[in-house]
Amino acid sequence: MSETRVSDIVVPENFTNYIQQHTEQKSRLVQSGAMVLNGVLNEFLAGGGLSINIPSFRDLADDADNVSDDVTGNSSTANKIETGQEIAVRLSRNSSWSSMDLTAALAGPDPLAAIEALVGDYWVRRLQDVFVATMGGIFLDNDTATDAFHVQFDLTHDISGGAFIAGVTDFSAEAMIQALLTSGDSLENLRMIMMHSTVYGKLLTNDLIDFIKDSTGTTLIPTFLGREVIVDDGLPSPSAGIFETWVFGANAVQWGQGSPKVPTETDRDPEKGNGGGQETLFNRVEWAMHPEGHQFNAASTAIGGPGNGTGVNNLNHADSWQRVFTERKQIKIARLISRES
């Protein structure tokens, strides 16, 4: 009796396409609109290079207008539009799973569907981790001293204080509105909230979360102040009892998805398992994650791109990012820092 192997059921090209589609369709960040697929970044990933320069136009300055007249010889002076340059970086990532890890999946009625779901969900989670690391770096950069491009802490409303005071330092609708107001009259552009489960649990307890059905009518989506809520315990908690809650607008982050030279392959090692053999499934991705209005500013990075860590040249580091849009309202992100205990 012949056995079913991973290589028997995984067709690399089809498998890769499914995983890419799964990542787009299942990611709450993508579905919320906070993160959108960018064709320019896709084209960059299809070619070479570790980074891409993205020229952009800044908003028109609020220069005084002219009062029209009919005096001969009076001429208006044309104003100029300023430009900026954003920089995105390539992220080459991979992972692998042995057939021992996939034993349960292979025993199912549709082993290919089971494997695809396991791997697809894995990459959805990893993409969200990249997002969290990137935003962590953006906020760390914003915490640094004011420069020509940003005002220190202008993305943040901090109510954490020096010690916990119920009703003062903990999360509230009033505090969230103040965080939204860091964007001034553009606050309604911020439509998605990402929070830690501790904060979310408090809102649930106080009956402050509303639920709406998704487009299929089968999944309930939590909302707060009319904004979709995403719960993620990967959000920073800089010290005991302090939590960060992040808010995003549509298109706040652009991302790209490419295809490595060999996205998917399998390998069989007959020596493993004391001669019983072992099969391994390899899967690789090419991503770019670009917060609008910023540039990746690390002095150097590995060939595969920066990691998610907090060390120098990684995504979650202040020196890795620099704002290039000088107008705060053009940056569609905000942050609330609260102390919950």
C-alpha positions as CSV (number, residue, x, y, z in Angstrom):
1,M,0.0,0.0,0.0
2,S,1.5,3.3,-1.1
3,E,1.6,6.3,1.3
4,T,0.5,9.9,0.6
5,R,3.3,12.4,0.8
6,V,3.4,16.2,1.0
7,S,5.0,16.2,-2.5
8,D,2.2,14.2,-3.9
9,I,-0.5,16.8,-3.1
10,V,1.4,20.1,-3.2
11,V,1.6,21.6,-6.7
12,P,4.0,24.4,-6.1
13,E,2.6,27.1,-8.4
14,N,-1.0,26.5,-7.4
15,F,-0.1,26.2,-3.7
16,T,1.8,29.5,-3.8
17,N,-1.0,31.3,-5.5
18,Y,-3.5,30.0,-3.0
19,I,-1.3,31.1,0.0
20,Q,-1.0,34.6,-1.5
21,Q,-4.7,35.0,-2.0
22,H,-5.3,33.6,1.5
23,T,-3.1,36.2,3.0
24,E,-5.0,39.0,1.3
25,Q,-8.4,37.7,2.0
26,K,-7.9,36.6,5.6
27,S,-5.9,39.5,7.0
28,R,-8.1,41.8,9.2
29,L,-5.6,44.6,8.5
30,V,-6.2,44.2,4.7
31,Q,-9.9,43.9,5.1
32,S,-10.1,47.0,7.3
33,G,-8.4,49.1,4.6
34,A,-5.6,50.2,6.9
35,M,-3.2,48.2,4.7
36,V,-3.6,48.2,1.0
37,L,-1.8,46.3,-1.8
38,N,0.3,48.7,-3.9
39,G,1.1,47.8,-7.5
40,V,4.4,49.8,-7.5
41,L,5.7,47.8,-4.6
42,N,4.6,44.6,-6.3
43,E,6.7,45.6,-9.4
44,F,9.6,46.4,-7.1
45,L,9.5,43.0,-5.6
46,A,9.4,41.4,-9.0
47,G,12.8,43.0,-9.8
48,G,16.0,43.4,-7.9
49,G,17.2,45.7,-5.1
50,L,16.8,45.9,-1.4
51,S,14.8,49.2,-1.4
52,I,12.8,51.4,-3.6
53,N,12.5,55.2,-3.8
54,I,8.9,56.4,-4.1
55,P,8.6,60.1,-5.1
56,S,5.5,61.8,-3.9
57,F,3.9,65.2,-3.9
58,R,3.2,67.0,-0.6
59,D,0.0,68.8,0.0
60,L,-0.3,72.4,-1.3
61,A,0.9,75.0,1.2
62,D,-1.8,77.4,2.6
63,D,-0.3,80.4,0.7
64,A,-2.4,83.5,0.5
65,D,-4.6,83.8,-2.5
66,N,-4.8,86.9,-4.8
67,V,-7.6,89.4,-5.1
68,S,-8.3,89.7,-8.9
69,D,-8.2,93.2,-10.5
70,D,-7.9,94.8,-13.9
71,V,-4.8,96.8,-13.4
72,T,-2.4,96.3,-16.3
73,G,1.0,95.1,-15.3
74,N,0.0,93.4,-12.1
75,S,1.0,89.7,-12.2
76,S,0.5,86.9,-9.8
77,T,3.4,84.9,-8.5
78,A,2.9,81.2,-8.9
79,N,3.3,79.0,-5.8
80,K,5.2,75.8,-6.0
81,I,4.3,72.2,-5.0
82,E,6.8,70.5,-2.7
83,T,7.9,66.9,-3.3
84,G,9.2,64.2,-1.0
85,Q,10.8,60.8,-1.3
86,E,9.6,57.8,0.6
87,I,11.7,54.6,0.8
88,A,10.3,51.1,1.1
89,V,12.5,48.0,1.9
90,R,12.3,44.4,0.7
91,L,11.4,41.7,3.3
92,S,12.4,38.2,2.2
93,R,11.0,35.6,4.6
94,N,10.6,31.9,4.6
95,S,9.6,29.0,6.9
96,S,9.4,25.2,6.6
97,W,7.4,22.3,8.1
98,S,8.3,18.7,8.3
99,S,5.7,16.0,7.5
100,M,5.7,15.0,11.2
101,D,4.1,18.4,11.9
102,L,1.6,17.8,9.2
103,T,0.6,14.2,10.1
104,A,-2.8,15.3,11.4
105,A,-3.4,17.3,8.2
106,L,-2.5,14.4,6.0
107,A,-4.9,12.2,7.8
108,G,-7.8,14.5,7.0
109,P,-10.4,14.0,4.2
110,D,-8.8,16.8,2.1
111,P,-5.1,17.0,3.1
112,L,-4.2,19.7,0.6
113,A,-6.9,22.0,1.9
114,A,-5.7,21.4,5.4
115,I,-2.1,22.1,4.6
116,E,-3.0,25.2,2.6
117,A,-5.1,26.6,5.5
118,L,-2.4,25.9,8.1
119,V,0.4,27.6,6.0
120,G,-1.9,30.4,4.8
121,D,-3.0,31.2,8.4
122,Y,0.6,31.2,9.5
123,W,1.6,33.8,6.9
124,V,-1.4,36.0,7.8
125,R,-0.2,36.0,11.4
126,R,3.4,36.7,10.3
127,L,2.2,39.6,8.1
128,Q,0.5,41.1,11.1
129,D,3.7,40.7,13.1
130,V,5.5,42.7,10.4
131,F,2.9,45.4,10.6
132,V,3.2,45.6,14.4
133,A,7.0,45.8,14.3
134,T,6.9,48.5,11.6
135,M,4.4,50.6,13.5
136,G,6.4,50.2,16.6
137,G,9.4,51.7,14.8
138,I,7.3,54.5,13.4
139,F,6.1,55.5,16.9
140,L,9.6,55.2,18.4
141,D,10.8,57.6,15.7
142,N,8.0,60.0,16.6
143,D,9.0,59.8,20.3
144,T,12.4,61.3,19.3
145,A,13.2,65.0,19.5
146,T,11.4,67.4,17.1
147,D,13.1,67.8,13.7
148,A,12.3,69.4,10.4
149,F,9.8,66.6,9.6
150,H,7.9,65.9,12.8
151,V,7.0,67.3,16.2
152,Q,7.8,65.0,19.1
153,F,4.8,63.0,20.3
154,D,2.4,64.6,17.7
155,L,1.0,61.1,16.9
156,T,0.3,60.3,20.6
157,H,-2.1,61.0,23.4
158,D,-0.5,59.7,26.7
159,I,-2.7,59.4,29.8
160,S,-0.6,56.7,31.6
161,G,0.8,59.1,34.2
162,G,3.1,57.9,37.0
163,A,0.7,55.6,38.7
164,F,-2.7,54.0,38.1
165,I,-5.8,56.1,38.9
166,A,-9.1,54.6,37.9
167,G,-11.0,56.8,35.5
168,V,-7.9,58.9,34.8
169,T,-5.1,56.8,33.5
170,D,-7.1,53.9,32.0
171,F,-8.7,53.6,28.5
172,S,-11.9,55.6,27.9
173,A,-13.9,56.9,25.0
174,E,-12.8,60.5,26.0
175,A,-9.1,59.5,25.9
176,M,-9.5,57.8,22.5
177,I,-11.2,60.9,21.1
178,Q,-8.2,62.9,22.2
179,A,-5.9,60.5,20.5
180,L,-8.0,60.9,17.3
181,L,-7.8,64.7,17.7
182,T,-4.0,64.6,17.3
183,S,-5.0,64.5,13.6
184,G,-7.2,67.6,14.1
185,D,-10.1,67.9,11.7
186,S,-9.0,64.8,9.9
187,L,-9.9,62.6,12.9
188,E,-12.7,61.0,10.9
189,N,-10.1,59.5,8.5
190,L,-8.9,57.2,11.3
191,R,-11.2,54.2,11.0
192,M,-9.5,51.2,12.5
193,I,-8.3,50.6,16.2
194,M,-5.8,47.9,17.2
195,M,-5.7,47.1,20.9
196,H,-4.3,44.6,23.4
197,S,-6.7,41.9,24.7
198,T,-6.4,43.5,28.2
199,V,-7.9,46.7,27.0
200,Y,-10.4,44.9,24.8
201,G,-11.5,42.8,27.7
202,K,-12.2,46.0,29.7
203,L,-14.3,47.4,26.9
204,L,-16.3,44.1,26.6
205,T,-16.9,44.1,30.4
206,N,-18.2,47.7,30.2
207,D,-20.4,46.8,27.2
208,L,-18.6,49.4,25.0
209,I,-18.0,47.1,22.0
210,D,-20.6,46.9,19.3
211,F,-20.6,44.1,16.7
212,I,-21.5,44.2,13.0
213,K,-21.6,41.3,10.5
214,D,-19.1,41.0,7.8
215,S,-20.0,40.9,4.1
216,T,-20.8,37.2,4.3
217,G,-23.1,37.7,7.3
218,T,-21.3,34.9,9.2
219,T,-18.6,36.7,11.1
220,L,-19.1,39.4,13.8
221,I,-16.7,42.3,13.6
222,P,-16.1,44.2,16.9
223,T,-16.3,48.0,16.7
224,F,-15.7,50.9,19.0
225,L,-16.8,54.5,18.3
226,G,-17.9,53.2,14.9
227,R,-14.4,51.9,14.1
228,E,-13.3,48.3,13.5
229,V,-11.3,46.8,16.3
230,I,-8.4,44.4,15.9
231,V,-7.1,42.6,19.0
232,D,-3.4,41.8,19.1
233,D,-1.3,41.0,22.1
234,G,1.8,41.8,20.1
235,L,1.2,45.5,20.7
236,P,3.9,47.1,22.9
237,S,3.5,47.1,26.7
238,P,6.5,49.1,27.8
239,S,6.0,48.4,31.5
240,A,3.6,46.6,33.7
241,G,0.1,47.9,33.4
242,I,0.8,50.2,30.5
243,F,-0.7,49.5,27.0
244,E,-0.6,51.1,23.6
245,T,-3.7,51.3,21.4
246,W,-3.1,52.3,17.7
247,V,-5.5,53.9,15.3
248,F,-5.2,53.9,11.5
249,G,-6.9,55.4,8.5
250,A,-7.5,53.9,5.1
251,N,-4.3,53.4,3.1
252,A,-2.2,54.3,6.1
253,V,0.2,51.5,5.1
254,Q,1.0,50.3,1.6
255,W,2.3,46.8,1.2
256,G,3.6,44.7,-1.7
257,Q,3.7,41.0,-2.3
258,G,6.2,39.4,-4.7
259,S,7.2,35.9,-5.7
260,P,10.6,34.4,-4.8
261,K,12.6,32.5,-7.3
262,V,11.3,29.2,-5.8
263,P,8.3,30.1,-3.6
264,T,7.4,26.5,-2.7
265,E,9.2,23.2,-2.7
266,T,9.4,19.9,-0.9
267,D,12.4,17.9,0.2
268,R,12.7,14.3,1.3
269,D,15.4,13.2,3.8
270,P,15.6,9.3,3.9
271,E,18.0,9.3,6.9
272,K,15.7,11.1,9.3
273,G,13.5,9.1,11.7
274,N,16.3,6.5,12.0
275,G,15.8,5.6,8.3
276,G,12.0,6.0,8.3
277,G,12.4,9.2,6.3
278,Q,11.0,12.7,6.6
279,E,9.5,15.2,4.1
280,T,9.7,18.9,4.5
281,L,7.6,21.6,2.9
282,F,9.4,25.0,2.3
283,N,7.5,28.2,1.7
284,R,8.9,31.6,0.9
285,V,7.5,35.1,0.6
286,E,8.6,38.5,-0.6
287,W,6.9,41.5,1.1
288,A,7.3,45.2,1.4
289,M,5.7,47.2,4.2
290,H,5.5,50.9,3.7
291,P,3.9,53.4,6.1
292,E,2.6,56.3,4.1
293,G,4.7,59.5,4.5
294,H,7.8,57.7,5.8
295,Q,11.0,56.3,4.6
296,F,13.0,53.3,5.8
297,N,16.2,54.9,7.1
298,A,18.4,52.2,8.4
299,A,22.1,52.6,7.6
300,S,22.4,49.0,6.5
301,T,20.4,45.8,6.4
302,A,20.9,42.1,5.7
303,I,20.3,40.7,2.2
304,G,16.9,39.4,3.3
305,G,15.9,42.7,4.7
306,P,15.3,43.9,8.3
307,G,13.9,41.6,10.9
308,N,10.9,42.4,13.2
309,G,13.1,42.9,16.3
310,T,14.0,46.0,18.3
311,G,17.7,46.0,17.5
312,V,19.5,48.5,15.3
313,N,18.5,48.3,11.6
314,N,15.4,46.2,12.4
315,L,11.8,47.3,11.8
316,N,11.0,48.1,15.4
317,H,13.7,50.7,16.0
318,A,13.5,54.5,16.0
319,D,16.5,55.0,13.7
320,S,15.1,52.8,11.0
321,W,12.4,55.3,10.1
322,Q,12.0,59.0,9.2
323,R,8.9,60.9,8.4
324,V,9.0,62.7,5.1
325,F,5.6,64.3,5.1
326,T,5.8,67.4,7.3
327,E,2.0,67.8,7.7
328,R,0.7,65.8,10.7
329,K,-2.8,65.4,9.1
330,Q,-1.2,63.5,6.1
331,I,-0.1,60.7,8.5
332,K,-3.1,58.5,9.1
333,I,-2.0,57.0,12.3
334,A,-2.4,57.8,16.0
335,R,-1.7,56.3,19.4
336,L,-3.2,56.2,22.9
337,I,-1.0,55.1,25.8
338,S,-3.0,54.1,28.9
339,R,-2.3,52.5,32.3
340,E,-4.7,49.8,33.2
341,S,-3.5,48.7,36.6
